[in-house]
Amino acid sequence: MRQKNPKYMKEIEAFVDHYYSQHHKSPSCREIAENTTLQRSAVQRYLTAMNDQGMIQYDGRTIRTRKIQGNTPRMTSVGIIGSINCGPLMMEEESVEG
């Protein structure tokens, strides 16, 4: 198997990070090829190789670089306490429902 050029790997990773920051989604192989010096088939091979090396996470559709993974918001579950009524202001006692 032929070695992949690290320059192209960095070029792809930089474009993916830039594209994600602008569009909030992963670019397609076609979009990467149009904005780099690689052919679409080469982009596919590079993404697979980068995934195998642990540089990115690539499942055939979605590309996640280390920078994107660091910027992903985390979600937390919280309990619901009481309710908020609409309309005129009234005094309510706090009661835990669940």
C-alpha angles and dihedrals in degrees: 000000000000119000118249117238110249089212091063091045091055091045091053093045092049092049092048091051092048093046092048092051090053101039105021091230138079119272121240123245088254092054091048091049092049091053100040134049094258134099118245093250090051090050089055091051092047092050091051092048092047090051091050090051092049095243092122140002111245125171098176093275113032124055120200120183124191090260093053092047090053092052097048110114116240120227126217130192117232132185122251115239117191125316139270117237124211120226133041118007116264133173112253132187117231113249126176111229103176 
